[in-house]
Amino acid sequence: MTTGFDAVVAGAGPAGSAAALALARAGRSVLLLERGEFPGSKNVSGAAVYSPDVLEALVPRFWESAPVERVLTRRVICVTSEESSVALDFSSRRFASPPYNAFSVLRPRFDRWLADQAVAAGAVLLCSTVADEVLRDGAGRVRGVRVRREGGEIAAPVVIAADGVNSFLARGAGLQRELTGHDLSLGVKEVIALDRHTLEERFQLEGDQGVTYEFLGSVTGGVAGGSFLYTNRESLSLGVIVEIASLAEHRVRPHELLERFRAHPTVAPLVRGGRLVEYSAHMVPEAGQRMLATLAGDGILVAGDAAGLCFATGLYLEGINYAIASGRAAGEAAADALAAGDTSAAGLAGYRRRLEERGVLPDFRRFRLAPRFVMGERIHGLYPGIVTGIAERVLRSEGGRPKQKLLPAVTGELRRAGVPLRRVLRDLWEGGRAFGW
Ligand SMILES: Cc1cc2nc3c(=O)[nH]c(=O)nc-3n(C[C@H](O)[C@H](O)[C@H](O)COP(=O)(O)OP(=O)(O)OC[C@H]3O[C@@H](n4cnc5c(N)ncnc54)[C@H](O)[C@@H]3O)c2cc1C
């Protein structure tokens, strides 16, 4: 068995690189393993990095050196039917200056940059190396990992599993339960190149500012989920994210959903003339609090998607910031435990404490009801049609007929959709519990 590292981190996504960076800065020897050819080579996100203060805590004024695409100053949330859409379009000039609110990034470049920060601080990065399973000592404590390489055992008193949503290490260590198609969604994504001038004119962007669109309703053809379109410097990232159980039930192929999304009358003009340069697919842990892993065991911590720390509530789709926050917390907790000479689950308890203090676990508790609520059939299948129907009744200009007041338009649409008012009131109550109070 090879020795010589204080810690091994599996996975050089945002969680793993943040963990390795924190450990290296604390003066610990750390090996960062990545199965891809380089960090980010296989990673998929929208990708908007929210809560930049989380990354700034690791790399001050990161936006000056990191490969960020655009500063996101506008967010459009769009409810669609087959023919129409209703949008909430929010923009703020306050989001355009430091410390900013969010950035769009391209993962192959962003992940590589973040892993480079860890390497610059002293971490050793080993790519094209898969961590297959955890190694245990006689007492059952995790003491390293087995890798798919010659001589493949690496010993370390602490392992950080940051190997993403399908974490063999967390499961192998008994910290993650078997996940179902209701816990996981599948994201399929395209990057479409568009010349900078056209893109900025089409989306009315000033300089490096950018916009994100999120869509709910007919764009997924009845499959539970939603879709997104984000602006990069000279490209668009667009994709559909749907619950795996619902996808199987509807027997639709993911790329058909993406085609449907691209052809929607609201979306087609936004992507017109673009050239497909990348296609990818990846799973998303979307069940929130319900699917969180046990965060620590003897000699092991679990961070990022591997722990289920991805926040998908309908209002938010955030995982990169939680991955960075949890990776950093795991790295710091591991460094403390190493200094105290106790890497048991109790010795690593500083991890959970940091996640509490820095607001990560409180977010998941606060919105614990939201993932199931937004995946409900009425939210993605029924109400978008009702909302666009109401808008059409109110906004259609027809001579020869008296104009409609709002309430009859609402009740008329509910009648057409066959939804009793008491059902709507119940959904409003459930929505309030999920998001409001
Ligand atoms: C389509 C889509 C859109 C999304 N949009 C957004 C968004 O806009 N904003 C946002 O914040 N989040 C978004 N997310 C969620 C976000 O991508 C994740 O939450 C985030 O990437 C989690 O980071 P991580 O480091 O935990 O895992 P990952 O990014 O998955 O990184 C895991 C790393 O581990 C490596 N690895 C895996 N197994 C092994 C192994 N056995 N040995 C060695 N290495 C291994 C992988 O190659 C990878 O580099 C989106 C996700 C998807 C799929």
The ligand as an SDF file (V2000), in Angstrom:
LIG
                    3D

 53 58  0  0  0  0  0  0  0  0999 V2000
  -27.6930   19.9150  -16.7700 C   0  0  0  0  0  0  0  0  0  0  0  0
  -27.2540   20.4620  -15.4300 C   0  0  0  0  0  0  0  0  0  0  0  0
  -27.3710   21.8220  -15.1710 C   0  0  0  0  0  0  0  0  0  0  0  0
  -26.9600   22.3360  -13.9520 C   0  0  0  0  0  0  0  0  0  0  0  0
  -26.9960   23.6770  -13.7790 N   0  0  0  0  0  0  0  0  0  0  0  0
  -26.4440   24.2100  -12.6710 C   0  0  0  0  0  0  0  0  0  0  0  0
  -26.3070   25.6230  -12.5580 C   0  0  0  0  0  0  0  0  0  0  0  0
  -26.6340   26.3940  -13.4580 O   0  0  0  0  0  0  0  0  0  0  0  0
  -25.7600   26.1120  -11.4080 N   0  0  0  0  0  0  0  0  0  0  0  0
  -25.3440   25.2940  -10.3980 C   0  0  0  0  0  0  0  0  0  0  0  0
  -24.8580   25.7990   -9.3740 O   0  0  0  0  0  0  0  0  0  0  0  0
  -25.4580   23.9560  -10.4920 N   0  0  0  0  0  0  0  0  0  0  0  0
  -25.9760   23.3900  -11.6040 C   0  0  0  0  0  0  0  0  0  0  0  0
  -26.0380   22.0320  -11.7230 N   0  0  0  0  0  0  0  0  0  0  0  0
  -25.5780   21.1860  -10.5960 C   0  0  0  0  0  0  0  0  0  0  0  0
  -24.0460   21.1260  -10.5520 C   0  0  0  0  0  0  0  0  0  0  0  0
  -23.5500   20.7070  -11.7870 O   0  0  0  0  0  0  0  0  0  0  0  0
  -23.5570   20.1570   -9.4670 C   0  0  0  0  0  0  0  0  0  0  0  0
  -24.2600   20.3550   -8.2810 O   0  0  0  0  0  0  0  0  0  0  0  0
  -22.0490   20.3270   -9.2150 C   0  0  0  0  0  0  0  0  0  0  0  0
  -21.3290   20.0700  -10.3860 O   0  0  0  0  0  0  0  0  0  0  0  0
  -21.5810   19.3940   -8.1090 C   0  0  0  0  0  0  0  0  0  0  0  0
  -20.1790   19.4800   -7.9680 O   0  0  0  0  0  0  0  0  0  0  0  0
  -19.3520   18.2390   -7.4060 P   0  0  0  0  0  0  0  0  0  0  0  0
  -17.9310   18.6540   -7.3580 O   0  0  0  0  0  0  0  0  0  0  0  0
  -19.9840   17.7190   -6.1760 O   0  0  0  0  0  0  0  0  0  0  0  0
  -19.5830   17.0850   -8.4880 O   0  0  0  0  0  0  0  0  0  0  0  0
  -19.1500   17.0460  -10.0190 P   0  0  0  0  0  0  0  0  0  0  0  0
  -19.1530   18.3840  -10.6120 O   0  0  0  0  0  0  0  0  0  0  0  0
  -20.0120   15.9930  -10.6350 O   0  0  0  0  0  0  0  0  0  0  0  0
  -17.6540   16.5510   -9.9650 O   0  0  0  0  0  0  0  0  0  0  0  0
  -17.3240   15.2310   -9.6130 C   0  0  0  0  0  0  0  0  0  0  0  0
  -15.9440   14.9470  -10.1680 C   0  0  0  0  0  0  0  0  0  0  0  0
  -15.5340   13.6690   -9.7460 O   0  0  0  0  0  0  0  0  0  0  0  0
  -14.9900   12.9540  -10.8530 C   0  0  0  0  0  0  0  0  0  0  0  0
  -15.2110   11.5360  -10.5120 N   0  0  0  0  0  0  0  0  0  0  0  0
  -16.3820   10.8640  -10.4850 C   0  0  0  0  0  0  0  0  0  0  0  0
  -16.1950    9.6020  -10.0590 N   0  0  0  0  0  0  0  0  0  0  0  0
  -14.8680    9.4960   -9.8000 C   0  0  0  0  0  0  0  0  0  0  0  0
  -14.0550    8.4360   -9.3240 C   0  0  0  0  0  0  0  0  0  0  0  0
  -14.5950    7.2490   -8.9920 N   0  0  0  0  0  0  0  0  0  0  0  0
  -12.7260    8.6360   -9.1950 N   0  0  0  0  0  0  0  0  0  0  0  0
  -12.1750    9.8360   -9.5270 C   0  0  0  0  0  0  0  0  0  0  0  0
  -12.8990   10.8760   -9.9830 N   0  0  0  0  0  0  0  0  0  0  0  0
  -14.2210   10.7130  -10.1080 C   0  0  0  0  0  0  0  0  0  0  0  0
  -15.7880   13.4610  -12.0430 C   0  0  0  0  0  0  0  0  0  0  0  0
  -15.1160   13.2380  -13.2600 O   0  0  0  0  0  0  0  0  0  0  0  0
  -15.9080   14.9340  -11.6920 C   0  0  0  0  0  0  0  0  0  0  0  0
  -14.8120   15.6820  -12.1180 O   0  0  0  0  0  0  0  0  0  0  0  0
  -26.4600   21.4790  -12.9300 C   0  0  0  0  0  0  0  0  0  0  0  0
  -26.3390   20.1100  -13.1830 C   0  0  0  0  0  0  0  0  0  0  0  0
  -26.7140   19.6100  -14.4260 C   0  0  0  0  0  0  0  0  0  0  0  0
  -26.5260   18.1410  -14.7070 C   0  0  0  0  0  0  0  0  0  0  0  0
  1  2  1  0
  2  3  1  0
  2 52  2  0
  3  4  2  0
  4  5  1  0
  4 50  1  0
  5  6  2  0
  6  7  1  0
  6 13  1  0
  7  8  2  0
  7  9  1  0
  9 10  1  0
 10 11  2  0
 10 12  1  0
 12 13  2  0
 13 14  1  0
 14 15  1  0
 14 50  1  0
 15 16  1  0
 16 17  1  0
 16 18  1  0
 18 19  1  0
 18 20  1  0
 20 21  1  0
 20 22  1  0
 22 23  1  0
 23 24  1  0
 24 25  2  0
 24 26  1  0
 24 27  1  0
 27 28  1  0
 28 29  2  0
 28 30  1  0
 28 31  1  0
 31 32  1  0
 32 33  1  0
 33 34  1  0
 33 48  1  0
 34 35  1  0
 35 36  1  0
 35 46  1  0
 36 37  1  0
 36 45  1  0
 37 38  2  0
 38 39  1  0
 39 40  1  0
 39 45  2  0
 40 41  1  0
 40 42  2  0
 42 43  1  0
 43 44  2  0
 44 45  1  0
 46 47  1  0
 46 48  1  0
 48 49  1  0
 50 51  2  0
 51 52  1  0
 52 53  1  0
M  END
$$$$
